[in-house]
């Protein structure tokens, strides 16, 4: 398991700072994230012999690790679709931490079996292995879930070419076949393949089945199937909006591997979205009430993913994590990294909403877009001086923030209607006043 990374040029760092990077810069970010994932798996497999596993579990984990390595040797392009899958990252990091402490959880380490089996199935290997099911059933990352009606203690998986047979202990076997489109299907009603959100630069999985999709190490119940139609509809309607947002907004979708539905709406009725550390390529979101908010949520979270991947490749600052900075989009103090992330995401949102305001024909939609643009632009403008003058910025960080500032300045080429600009300024001024009231110098 090896990987090599490319280097970003100064011009590409500036492209990224403008939020409008080209295809090569985005590919370098993805390559860096994938290289780190390969290293993570190497650390995980090496730690299996020294992490306090009981003999039987150590033997099973070794078997699963050997199967994963065999799949990677045989067909790395296929096996790494599982290894690079966003949700395997937090799980693998959690396992490494447990093994380092000498206190592994057998359920978490046991998930290596389904990971290896999914990679081997994609690679077309002939193999036979046993895995431990999760609460919902046998979950195979990137493939789907075979539900079981009782507490199955184990399941046998046998793969050969485009065929995979899953036999839960004490239950009937289910046969899966890989279709020409790469989807794993079965006539068995217990099998639920992962649905795909199509139409973007690459297929995106809608993952409401992975047992570790929300909290690493914790099995979470699968989402209700009726929500899938809503997500598909929102995705189809969000894609044209992202294209209206410009080539960069549409191109960023190449970084997206999966959308993870969260329970929703929240107690306040708001649509929420976020990313997860170590899960490059995943966006977690509550059901979006509109395609506009879905598009905006994707843009927001993909900026976080880009910035985190860039900082891993090329550190932008050396600031400590102390939360001390004012951010007009949050009531609580933010660390410098959080301030930079928030400003970067809101800069991309300001550009998205501006383009939508300039292209929407419906007057209500156009007015809403101008209001959102004005607010985001004012918020970013309020914190750019603090970012530009920050001592912890590295040379790359200064170039990055300089490009952010230039992009923010270009937003003035198409100003919002005066009433929206006035409201946005008042919004930011109020946020600043509240901050100083609760956080006196």
N, C-alpha and C positions, 0 to 999 in steps of 0.2 A: 504494500500500500504506500505509494509514493505520489507526490504531486509537486509541480513546479509553478512558480508565480511570475507574472510579468510585472513591470514597473510602470508607475504612472508618471507622465511628463508633467512639467510645471503648467503647461497649457491645459492639461486634462484636470489638474487640481482646480484650476480656475473655472473650467467648465462645470465641475461638480459644485463649486461654490455658488455658481449662478443658478443652481438647481436644474440646469439643462445640459446634462452630459451627453456625449456621443456614445455610440454603441461600444466602442473599444473600452472607454473608461468604465462603463457598466460591466463589461465582461471581465475586466481586471478585478473589480470588486467581488464579483461572483467567484472568480478563480481563487482569490485570497481566502474567501470564506470556505470554499471547498477544500483547500489545502489544510486549513486549520481543522476541518472535520476529519480528514484522513489522519492527522496527527492525534486527534482525540481518540479515534478508534484504536490506533496503535497503542496508546497509553492504556486504554481500557483492556485490550486483550492481554497486554503484558502484565497488568495488575491482577489478573484472575488467579495467578499462582501464589500471590502473596497477600491476599485480602481477607483472610479469615473465613473462607468458605468451607463448610463441611465437605468431607471427601466426595459424597455422591453429587452434591451440587457443583463442586469444582469439576468433576468429571463431565457433567452435562454441559457446563459452561465452556469447557475446553472443546468439547465436540462441536458446540454451536460456533465457537470462534473459528475452528478449523473449517467449518462449512462456509462461513462468511468469507474467509480468505480464499477458499477454493473458487467461490463464485466470482470474487474480484479478479482472480487470475484468469478465469475462463472467459468472462465477458464484463470487463470493468465498466463499459458504458451502461450496461443494464444493472449490474449490481450496485453501482453508485447512485442510481436513481433512488435506491432505498437508503444507502449510507448518507447521501447528501440531503435526504428528505428533511425539511426543517424540524419536524417534531422528534426526530431521533436525537437531535443535538442536546436539548435539555435533559432528556432521559440518560444519555451517555455521560454527560457531565455529573449528573446525580449519582450514577453508579460509581464513577471514579472517586467522588468524594467519600462515598460509603466504604469503598475498598481501602482508601487511604486511611480512614479512621479504624479500619479493622472491624467494622460493624455493618456488613452488607445485608440488605433486605432481600430475601430469596425471591420475592415477587418481582422486584426491580431487575435483579440480575437475570431472572428467568425470562425476561422480555427479550434477551439476546436471542433466544430460540426463534420466536416469530420474525425478528429482524433478519436473522440469517436465512430462515426458510424463504422469506419473501425475496431476498436477494438471489438465492439459489434458483427459485422458480423463475424469476425474471431472466437469469442467466441461462436457463434451459438445462441446468444440470440434472443428471440422474442422482437422486439422493433419497435418504430415508432418515427421519429424525423424530424425536418426541419433544413436545413443548407443553408448557403449563398454561392453561387458558386463564384469561382475566374474567372479571365478573360477568361481562356481557357475552363472552364467548372467545373464540380464537380470532384475535385481531392481527392481520398481516399488514404492516405498513405499506402504503401506496396501492394495496390490492383491495382490501375490504375486510368484512367480518362475517364469520360463521357463528351464528347464535346457537346456544344450546339451552335446553329447557331445564336442566338440573345442574347440580354442582359437579361438573366434570373435573376430575383431578388431573387428567393428562389427555393429550391427543397425539396421534401419530400422523405425520405428514410424509407423503411419498410423491416425489416429483420426477418428471421425465419429459424433456422437451417442452411442449406447450400444454402439458397436462399436469394437474396437481390434485391429489386425493387427500382429503382431510377426514380422519376417523377419530372422533372423540371417544374416550373410554366409555364403554357401556352404551354407545349409540351407533346409529348407522353412518356409513361413510358418505361424504359429499364429493362429487367430482367437479372440478373446475377446468375450464378450457380457455386458453388465451385466443382471443379473436384477432383478426387481421389488423384491427385498430389498436391492439395491445391491451384491451380490456379483458379482465378475468371474469367470465360469466359461468353461470350454472343454472340448471333447471331446479336445483334444490331450493325450496322456499326459505331455508335457513340462511342462505348466502345473500349478503348485501354488499355489492361492489361499491366502491367509492364513485360518486358522480363527478363528472367533469364539467367545468365552466369553460366553454369553447368560444372562439371568436377573437381572442387576443393573439399576441405574437407566439404564444405557446399554450398548450392545455394547462388549466389550473384545477387542482383537485379541491372539491368542497368536502372537507374532512370533518364529518360529524360522528366518526366511528373510532378513531384512535383512542385507546384507553388513557394515554398520557397527554392528550391534546391541550389540557388546561393547566394542570398541576403535575410536574414530573413526579412519577412514582405513585400517583393516586388515580385509581380507576374512576372515570366519570361516566355517567349514563349517556348512551347515544341519544342524539337529538331526535325529535319527532320527525318521521318521514315527510309529513305534510309541509314542513318548512322548506323542503328542498325546492319545491315549485316557486316559492316566493324568492329564494335566493337566485334561482335561474333567471327569473323575470327581471330582478333588479340588476343582475349582471348584464343581461342583454341591453338594457336601457342605459346602463352606466357607460358602456364602451363608447358609444358615439359622443358622449359628453367628454370623455377623456381625449378622444381624437380632436374635438373642438378646442380642447385645452392646449393643443400644440403637439408637435412631434415628440418632444421630450417626455411629456406626460404619458403618451401612448407607449413609447419605447421602454419606459420604466417597468411596464408590465412583464417584460422579459425576466425580471428578477423575482417575480411572484410564482411560487410553487403551489401554495395552498391557501385557502381561506377557511378559517376555523370558526364556525358559528358559536357564539356565546349565548347563554340565556338572556332573554330581554323581552321588553325594554327594561331599563333600570328603574329603580324606585321613583326617580324624578321624571321618568318618561323619556329620557334622552337616549339617543343612539351613541354607543361607545365603541371605540376600537383601540387596539394597542398591538405592539410587537412584544416579543419575548427574547431575553438574552439567550444567545446560542441557537436561536431558531431562525436563522437568516432565510428569507423567502416566505415566511408565514405572516399573515395578517389575521388577528383574532378580532371578531366584531359581533356586536349584537345585531339582530335583524334590522336592516336599514328601512326607514319609513319611506324613503324616496331614492330614486337613482342619483339625484344630485348629491345627497348626503353620502351615499355609498361611494361615488366617485371621489368626493372630497376626502373621505376616510381613507381610501386606498392611497391617494396622493400623499396625505399626511404621514401615514405609516411607512410608505416606501422611502420617504425622505429620512426617517429615523433609521431604516435599514441601511440606506446608502451611507449615511454619516457614520454609523457604528462600524460598518465594514471599512470605510476609509480610515477611520481613526486606528483601527487594528493594523492596517497596512502602513500608515504614515501618521504618527501621532500629531494632532493639531494643537495640543496644549498640554501643560504639565500641572494644571490646577488640581487642588485637593477636592475631596467630595463634600466639603462643608456647605450646607444650604444657607446661603447668605444673600442671594441676589433677588431683586424684584423682577418679576415677569408679569406683564399685564394680562396674560391668559391664565394665571394661576393665583390663588389667594395665599399660598404658602411660599416661603423662601425656597429658592432653587439653587442647587450647586451650579458651578460655572458650566459643566458639561450639559446639564439640563437646560440652562439658559440658551446655550448654543444650539442644542437640538430643537428647542421650541421655536427659536427665531428662524431657523432653517426651514422647518416644516411650515411655519406660517408664511414665509416668503413664497414657497411654492404654491400654497393655497391662495395667496393674494394674486399671483399670476394666473392661476386656474380660474378664479372667480372673475377676474378682469376679462379674460378671453371669452368666458361664457356670457358676460354682460354685453360684450361687443357683438356677439353672434346670435344670441337668442332673439327670436321674433316675438314670443309671448311677452307682453309688457310686465306682467306680474313676475314671471321668472327672471326677466332682465333686471327689474328693480331689486329683487332679492339678491341677485348676483352682485349688483353694485354695492349693496349694503354689506355683504360678506367681504367683498374685496376691500372696501374702505376700512372696515374694522381690522382685517388682517394686516393691511399695509401700515395703518397707524400703529398697531402693536409692534411690528417689526421696527418701524422707524424710531420708536421710543427706546429700544434696547440696543440698537446698532452702535451708538456712541460708547456704551460700556464694553461692547465686544471689541470694537476697534482699538480701544485704549487698554485692553487687558494685557498685563505683563506676562501671564503664563502662556500666551500664544507662542507657538514655534514659528519658524519661518514659513512652513507650509500652512500653518494656521492663519498667519497674517495674510498670505495670498488668498486663502479661502475666504476670509471675512472681507477682504477687499473686493472680491468678486461678488459676494453677497450684497455689499453696499452698492456696487455698480448696477446690479440687477434691480435693486430696490429703487434706485434713481430712475431707471428706465420706465418704471411703472407710471411715473408722472407724465409720460408722453400721452397717456389716455386717462385723464383724471376722472374720478367719479363725479356725479352731479353734486353741486355744493351742499345740498342738504345732507347727503350721506357722509361727506367729509366732515361736516360740523358735528354730526352725531358720533362719528367714530372718534374724533378728537375729544369730545366730552366723555365718551366711554373710557378712553385711556386716562384722561385726567382724573376721573373719579376713581379708577383703579389705583392710580398713583397716590391719591390723597388717602384712600383707605389703607394702603400699605404703610404710609408714613405714620398714620394714626396708631396702627397696631405694632409697628416696628420702628420706634423712634431712634434717631442716630445715637 
